[in-house]
């Protein structure tokens, strides 16, 4: 998933999320619900920032995946933010992500940066 996200390959990324995905972004008061809504949100905002990710570690079983990720975001004005997240994914029988929650080491900085 990280390689699809880093490359901006929204089609490949779309293949690994379910049609009824619930995607909770850090600091968001509601989830993006549905693949279409999530893809529209990402496409609308990809011009505003770029995020590169590096996988630190993964723990998983048949139903869940937890990834520890180091991330660097660059805003359209050139400012950057480095942060770490724990990405929690619920996986269906087809191997697609149905729910995503993320927790960060500095939620306030992320909300301000992406605000």
KOLMARTI-222324 format. One record per atom (N, C-alpha, C): residue in one letter; atom name; z, y, x. Coordinates in nm, 2 decimals, decimal comma. Last residue first. Layout:
# residues N
['A' 'CA' [Z Y X]],
...
//
This chain:
# residues 115
['X' 'N' [0,79 2,16 -0,44]],
['X' 'CA' [0,81 2,24 -0,56]],
['X' 'C' [0,70 2,30 -0,61]],
['X' 'N' [0,79 2,04 -0,19]],
['X' 'CA' [0,68 2,00 -0,29]],
['X' 'C' [0,68 2,09 -0,41]],
['X' 'N' [1,01 2,16 -0,07]],
['X' 'CA' [0,88 2,16 -0,01]],
['X' 'C' [0,77 2,13 -0,10]],
['X' 'N' [1,22 2,13 -0,26]],
['X' 'CA' [1,18 2,26 -0,22]],
['X' 'C' [1,04 2,26 -0,16]],
['X' 'N' [1,23 1,85 -0,28]],
['X' 'CA' [1,21 1,93 -0,40]],
['X' 'C' [1,16 2,07 -0,36]],
['X' 'N' [1,30 1,80 -0,01]],
['X' 'CA' [1,17 1,74 -0,06]],
['X' 'C' [1,14 1,82 -0,19]],
['X' 'N' [1,55 1,91 0,02]],
['X' 'CA' [1,44 1,96 0,10]],
['X' 'C' [1,30 1,92 0,05]],
['X' 'N' [1,69 1,76 -0,17]],
['X' 'CA' [1,68 1,90 -0,19]],
['X' 'C' [1,56 1,96 -0,10]],
['X' 'N' [1,69 1,50 -0,06]],
['X' 'CA' [1,62 1,52 -0,18]],
['X' 'C' [1,59 1,67 -0,20]],
['X' 'N' [1,70 1,35 0,21]],
['X' 'CA' [1,72 1,49 0,18]],
['X' 'C' [1,64 1,53 0,06]],
['X' 'N' [1,66 1,08 0,22]],
['X' 'CA' [1,77 1,13 0,30]],
['X' 'C' [1,80 1,28 0,28]],
['X' 'N' [1,57 0,95 -0,10]],
['X' 'CA' [1,54 1,01 0,03]],
['X' 'C' [1,67 1,05 0,09]],
['X' 'N' [1,42 0,71 -0,31]],
['X' 'CA' [1,54 0,78 -0,27]],
['X' 'C' [1,52 0,83 -0,13]],
['X' 'N' [1,21 0,61 -0,58]],
['X' 'CA' [1,23 0,64 -0,43]],
['X' 'C' [1,35 0,73 -0,42]],
['X' 'N' [1,07 0,36 -0,78]],
['X' 'CA' [1,17 0,46 -0,76]],
['X' 'C' [1,18 0,49 -0,61]],
['X' 'N' [0,83 0,22 -0,99]],
['X' 'CA' [0,86 0,27 -0,85]],
['X' 'C' [0,97 0,38 -0,86]],
['X' 'N' [0,70 -0,06 -1,16]],
['X' 'CA' [0,79 0,05 -1,16]],
['X' 'C' [0,81 0,09 -1,01]],
['X' 'N' [0,49 -0,23 -1,11]],
['X' 'CA' [0,51 -0,19 -1,25]],
['X' 'C' [0,61 -0,07 -1,26]],
['X' 'N' [0,24 -0,33 -0,88]],
['X' 'CA' [0,37 -0,25 -0,90]],
['X' 'C' [0,37 -0,20 -1,04]],
['X' 'N' [0,11 -0,66 -0,89]],
['X' 'CA' [0,10 -0,52 -0,90]],
['X' 'C' [0,24 -0,45 -0,92]],
['X' 'N' [0,11 -0,93 -0,89]],
['X' 'CA' [0,13 -0,87 -0,76]],
['X' 'C' [0,12 -0,72 -0,77]],
['X' 'N' [0,11 -1,06 -1,13]],
['X' 'CA' [-0,02 -1,03 -1,07]],
['X' 'C' [-0,01 -0,96 -0,93]],
['X' 'N' [0,37 -1,05 -1,21]],
['X' 'CA' [0,32 -1,18 -1,17]],
['X' 'C' [0,19 -1,17 -1,10]],
['X' 'N' [0,49 -0,73 -1,07]],
['X' 'CA' [0,46 -0,82 -1,18]],
['X' 'C' [0,40 -0,95 -1,12]],
['X' 'N' [0,76 -0,57 -0,91]],
['X' 'CA' [0,63 -0,63 -0,90]],
['X' 'C' [0,61 -0,73 -1,01]],
['X' 'N' [0,92 -0,26 -0,85]],
['X' 'CA' [0,92 -0,39 -0,93]],
['X' 'C' [0,78 -0,44 -0,93]],
['X' 'N' [1,02 -0,10 -0,55]],
['X' 'CA' [0,91 -0,14 -0,64]],
['X' 'C' [0,94 -0,27 -0,72]],
['X' 'N' [1,15 0,16 -0,38]],
['X' 'CA' [1,19 0,04 -0,46]],
['X' 'C' [1,08 0,02 -0,56]],
['X' 'N' [1,18 0,31 -0,08]],
['X' 'CA' [1,09 0,29 -0,19]],
['X' 'C' [1,12 0,16 -0,25]],
['X' 'N' [1,37 0,53 0,08]],
['X' 'CA' [1,38 0,39 0,04]],
['X' 'C' [1,29 0,38 -0,08]],
['X' 'N' [1,25 0,76 0,33]],
['X' 'CA' [1,28 0,72 0,19]],
['X' 'C' [1,30 0,57 0,19]],
['X' 'N' [1,29 1,05 0,54]],
['X' 'CA' [1,29 0,91 0,52]],
['X' 'C' [1,32 0,87 0,38]],
['X' 'N' [1,08 1,32 0,67]],
['X' 'CA' [1,19 1,27 0,59]],
['X' 'C' [1,18 1,12 0,58]],
['X' 'N' [0,96 1,63 0,77]],
['X' 'CA' [0,97 1,49 0,80]],
['X' 'C' [1,10 1,44 0,73]],
['X' 'N' [0,73 1,88 0,68]],
['X' 'CA' [0,86 1,82 0,65]],
['X' 'C' [0,86 1,67 0,69]],
['X' 'N' [0,54 2,18 0,76]],
['X' 'CA' [0,57 2,03 0,76]],
['X' 'C' [0,71 2,00 0,73]],
['X' 'N' [0,29 2,42 0,68]],
['X' 'CA' [0,43 2,38 0,71]],
['X' 'C' [0,44 2,23 0,69]],
['X' 'N' [0,03 2,48 0,61]],
['X' 'CA' [0,05 2,43 0,75]],
['X' 'C' [0,20 2,39 0,77]],
['X' 'N' [-0,03 2,53 0,35]],
['X' 'CA' [0,00 2,65 0,44]],
['X' 'C' [0,03 2,61 0,58]],
['X' 'N' [-0,04 2,28 0,23]],
['X' 'CA' [-0,16 2,35 0,25]],
['X' 'C' [-0,15 2,48 0,34]],
['X' 'N' [0,20 2,07 0,42]],
['X' 'CA' [0,16 2,15 0,31]],
['X' 'C' [0,03 2,23 0,34]],
['X' 'N' [0,25 1,75 0,52]],
['X' 'CA' [0,20 1,88 0,57]],
['X' 'C' [0,15 1,95 0,44]],
['X' 'N' [0,51 1,52 0,58]],
['X' 'CA' [0,42 1,59 0,48]],
['X' 'C' [0,38 1,72 0,54]],
['X' 'N' [0,59 1,21 0,69]],
['X' 'CA' [0,57 1,34 0,74]],
['X' 'C' [0,47 1,41 0,64]],
['X' 'N' [0,83 0,94 0,67]],
['X' 'CA' [0,72 1,02 0,62]],
['X' 'C' [0,71 1,16 0,68]],
['X' 'N' [0,93 0,61 0,69]],
['X' 'CA' [0,94 0,74 0,76]],
['X' 'C' [0,81 0,82 0,72]],
['X' 'N' [1,08 0,38 0,47]],
['X' 'CA' [0,96 0,45 0,52]],
['X' 'C' [1,00 0,58 0,58]],
['X' 'N' [1,16 0,07 0,36]],
['X' 'CA' [1,22 0,18 0,43]],
['X' 'C' [1,10 0,25 0,50]],
['X' 'N' [1,10 -0,09 0,06]],
['X' 'CA' [1,04 -0,05 0,19]],
['X' 'C' [1,12 0,07 0,24]],
['X' 'N' [1,15 -0,36 -0,14]],
['X' 'CA' [1,21 -0,24 -0,09]],
['X' 'C' [1,16 -0,21 0,04]],
['X' 'N' [1,03 -0,52 -0,42]],
['X' 'CA' [1,00 -0,49 -0,28]],
['X' 'C' [1,07 -0,36 -0,25]],
['X' 'N' [1,07 -0,79 -0,65]],
['X' 'CA' [1,10 -0,66 -0,60]],
['X' 'C' [1,06 -0,65 -0,45]],
['X' 'N' [1,00 -1,06 -0,72]],
['X' 'CA' [1,00 -0,95 -0,82]],
['X' 'C' [1,02 -0,81 -0,77]],
['X' 'N' [1,00 -1,23 -0,51]],
['X' 'CA' [0,89 -1,24 -0,60]],
['X' 'C' [0,88 -1,12 -0,70]],
['X' 'N' [1,12 -1,00 -0,25]],
['X' 'CA' [1,12 -1,14 -0,31]],
['X' 'C' [1,00 -1,14 -0,41]],
['X' 'N' [1,18 -0,81 0,05]],
['X' 'CA' [1,11 -0,84 -0,08]],
['X' 'C' [1,14 -0,98 -0,12]],
['X' 'N' [1,20 -0,54 0,27]],
['X' 'CA' [1,28 -0,66 0,21]],
['X' 'C' [1,21 -0,69 0,08]],
['X' 'N' [1,08 -0,38 0,56]],
['X' 'CA' [1,06 -0,43 0,42]],
['X' 'C' [1,15 -0,55 0,39]],
['X' 'N' [1,08 -0,09 0,77]],
['X' 'CA' [1,12 -0,22 0,74]],
['X' 'C' [1,09 -0,25 0,59]],
['X' 'N' [0,91 0,13 0,82]],
['X' 'CA' [1,02 0,10 0,91]],
['X' 'C' [1,06 -0,04 0,89]],
['X' 'N' [0,59 0,26 0,81]],
['X' 'CA' [0,68 0,16 0,76]],
['X' 'C' [0,78 0,13 0,86]],
['X' 'N' [0,50 0,59 0,78]],
['X' 'CA' [0,51 0,48 0,87]],
['X' 'C' [0,62 0,38 0,82]],
['X' 'N' [0,26 0,81 0,63]],
['X' 'CA' [0,38 0,73 0,62]],
['X' 'C' [0,38 0,62 0,73]],
['X' 'N' [0,17 1,14 0,56]],
['X' 'CA' [0,14 1,02 0,64]],
['X' 'C' [0,27 0,94 0,64]],
['X' 'N' [0,04 1,35 0,31]],
['X' 'CA' [0,16 1,28 0,35]],
['X' 'C' [0,11 1,16 0,44]],
['X' 'N' [-0,06 1,68 0,24]],
['X' 'CA' [-0,10 1,55 0,30]],
['X' 'C' [0,03 1,48 0,34]],
['X' 'N' [-0,11 1,91 -0,03]],
['X' 'CA' [-0,04 1,85 0,07]],
['X' 'C' [-0,10 1,72 0,12]],
['X' 'N' [-0,31 2,00 -0,21]],
['X' 'CA' [-0,19 2,09 -0,18]],
['X' 'C' [-0,11 2,04 -0,06]],
['X' 'N' [-0,49 1,81 -0,26]],
['X' 'CA' [-0,54 1,92 -0,19]],
['X' 'C' [-0,42 2,02 -0,15]],
['X' 'N' [-0,34 1,63 -0,42]],
['X' 'CA' [-0,38 1,59 -0,28]],
['X' 'C' [-0,43 1,71 -0,20]],
['X' 'N' [-0,29 1,70 -0,68]],
['X' 'CA' [-0,20 1,75 -0,57]],
['X' 'C' [-0,24 1,72 -0,43]],
['X' 'N' [-0,47 1,58 -0,84]],
['X' 'CA' [-0,45 1,72 -0,86]],
['X' 'C' [-0,37 1,78 -0,74]],
['X' 'N' [-0,44 1,31 -0,77]],
['X' 'CA' [-0,57 1,38 -0,74]],
['X' 'C' [-0,55 1,53 -0,75]],
['X' 'N' [-0,18 1,26 -0,87]],
['X' 'CA' [-0,21 1,25 -0,72]],
['X' 'C' [-0,34 1,32 -0,69]],
['X' 'N' [-0,22 1,29 -1,14]],
['X' 'CA' [-0,12 1,37 -1,07]],
['X' 'C' [-0,15 1,37 -0,92]],
['X' 'N' [-0,42 1,10 -1,19]],
['X' 'CA' [-0,45 1,24 -1,22]],
['X' 'C' [-0,35 1,33 -1,14]],
['X' 'N' [-0,27 0,87 -1,13]],
['X' 'CA' [-0,39 0,90 -1,05]],
['X' 'C' [-0,43 1,04 -1,07]],
['X' 'N' [-0,07 0,88 -1,34]],
['X' 'CA' [-0,03 0,88 -1,20]],
['X' 'C' [-0,15 0,92 -1,11]],
['X' 'N' [-0,23 0,86 -1,57]],
['X' 'CA' [-0,14 0,98 -1,55]],
['X' 'C' [-0,11 0,99 -1,40]],
['X' 'N' [-0,34 0,60 -1,53]],
['X' 'CA' [-0,43 0,72 -1,54]],
['X' 'C' [-0,35 0,85 -1,51]],
['X' 'N' [-0,12 0,43 -1,53]],
['X' 'CA' [-0,20 0,45 -1,41]],
['X' 'C' [-0,29 0,58 -1,42]],
['X' 'N' [0,19 0,54 -1,68]],
['X' 'CA' [0,05 0,49 -1,69]],
['X' 'C' [-0,03 0,52 -1,56]],
['X' 'N' [0,39 0,81 -1,63]],
['X' 'CA' [0,38 0,68 -1,70]],
['X' 'C' [0,23 0,65 -1,72]],
['X' 'N' [0,60 0,95 -1,41]],
['X' 'CA' [0,46 0,95 -1,45]],
['X' 'C' [0,43 0,81 -1,51]],
['X' 'N' [0,93 1,02 -1,53]],
['X' 'CA' [0,83 0,94 -1,46]],
['X' 'C' [0,69 0,97 -1,50]],
['X' 'N' [1,12 1,32 -1,50]],
['X' 'CA' [1,06 1,22 -1,58]],
['X' 'C' [0,96 1,14 -1,49]],
['X' 'N' [1,22 1,49 -1,31]],
['X' 'CA' [1,31 1,46 -1,42]],
['X' 'C' [1,25 1,35 -1,51]],
['X' 'N' [1,20 1,43 -0,96]],
['X' 'CA' [1,14 1,45 -1,09]],
['X' 'C' [1,23 1,41 -1,20]],
['X' 'N' [1,32 1,37 -0,71]],
['X' 'CA' [1,35 1,50 -0,77]],
['X' 'C' [1,29 1,52 -0,91]],
['X' 'N' [1,06 1,15 -0,63]],
['X' 'CA' [1,19 1,21 -0,58]],
['X' 'C' [1,21 1,35 -0,65]],
['X' 'N' [0,90 1,00 -0,91]],
['X' 'CA' [0,90 1,08 -0,78]],
['X' 'C' [1,03 1,13 -0,75]],
['X' 'N' [0,85 0,70 -1,06]],
['X' 'CA' [0,95 0,81 -1,05]],
['X' 'C' [0,94 0,87 -0,91]],
['X' 'N' [0,62 0,56 -1,25]],
['X' 'CA' [0,63 0,61 -1,11]],
['X' 'C' [0,73 0,73 -1,11]],
['X' 'N' [0,54 0,29 -1,42]],
['X' 'CA' [0,64 0,40 -1,43]],
['X' 'C' [0,67 0,44 -1,29]],
['X' 'N' [0,23 0,15 -1,52]],
['X' 'CA' [0,32 0,19 -1,42]],
['X' 'C' [0,42 0,30 -1,47]],
['X' 'N' [0,04 0,01 -1,68]],
['X' 'CA' [0,16 0,08 -1,74]],
['X' 'C' [0,27 0,12 -1,65]],
['X' 'N' [-0,14 -0,10 -1,50]],
['X' 'CA' [-0,19 0,01 -1,60]],
['X' 'C' [-0,07 0,08 -1,66]],
['X' 'N' [0,01 -0,13 -1,17]],
['X' 'CA' [-0,03 -0,18 -1,31]],
['X' 'C' [-0,07 -0,06 -1,40]],
['X' 'N' [-0,14 -0,10 -0,85]],
['X' 'CA' [-0,04 -0,05 -0,95]],
['X' 'C' [-0,09 -0,10 -1,09]],
['X' 'N' [-0,34 -0,18 -0,69]],
['X' 'CA' [-0,21 -0,24 -0,67]],
['X' 'C' [-0,10 -0,19 -0,76]],
['X' 'N' [-0,57 -0,03 -0,75]],
['X' 'CA' [-0,57 -0,17 -0,77]],
['X' 'C' [-0,44 -0,24 -0,76]],
['X' 'N' [-0,51 0,23 -0,66]],
['X' 'CA' [-0,51 0,20 -0,81]],
['X' 'C' [-0,51 0,05 -0,84]],
['X' 'N' [-0,56 0,20 -0,39]],
['X' 'CA' [-0,42 0,23 -0,43]],
['X' 'C' [-0,41 0,19 -0,58]],
['X' 'N' [-0,84 0,19 -0,40]],
['X' 'CA' [-0,76 0,07 -0,35]],
['X' 'C' [-0,61 0,08 -0,40]],
['X' 'N' [-0,88 0,45 -0,50]],
['X' 'CA' [-0,93 0,33 -0,57]],
['X' 'C' [-0,85 0,21 -0,53]],
['X' 'N' [-0,78 0,63 -0,32]],
['X' 'CA' [-0,71 0,62 -0,45]],
['X' 'C' [-0,76 0,49 -0,53]],
['X' 'N' [-0,73 0,65 -0,01]],
['X' 'CA' [-0,81 0,56 -0,09]],
['X' 'C' [-0,75 0,54 -0,23]],
['X' 'N' [-0,59 0,80 0,17]],
['X' 'CA' [-0,64 0,87 0,05]],
['X' 'C' [-0,73 0,78 -0,04]],
['X' 'N' [-0,48 0,67 0,38]],
['X' 'CA' [-0,62 0,70 0,39]],
['X' 'C' [-0,67 0,78 0,27]],
['X' 'N' [-0,21 0,64 0,29]],
['X' 'CA' [-0,24 0,72 0,41]],
['X' 'C' [-0,39 0,76 0,42]],
['X' 'N' [-0,25 0,46 0,08]],
['X' 'CA' [-0,20 0,59 0,05]],
['X' 'C' [-0,23 0,68 0,17]],
['X' 'N' [-0,35 0,23 0,21]],
['X' 'CA' [-0,43 0,29 0,10]],
['X' 'C' [-0,38 0,44 0,08]],
['X' 'N' [-0,13 0,18 0,38]],
['X' 'CA' [-0,26 0,21 0,44]],
['X' 'C' [-0,35 0,28 0,34]],
['X' 'N' [0,07 0,12 0,20]],
['X' 'CA' [0,08 0,24 0,28]],
['X' 'C' [-0,05 0,28 0,34]],
['X' 'N' [0,00 -0,12 0,08]],
['X' 'CA' [0,00 0,00 0,00]],
['X' 'C' [0,00 0,13 0,09]],
//
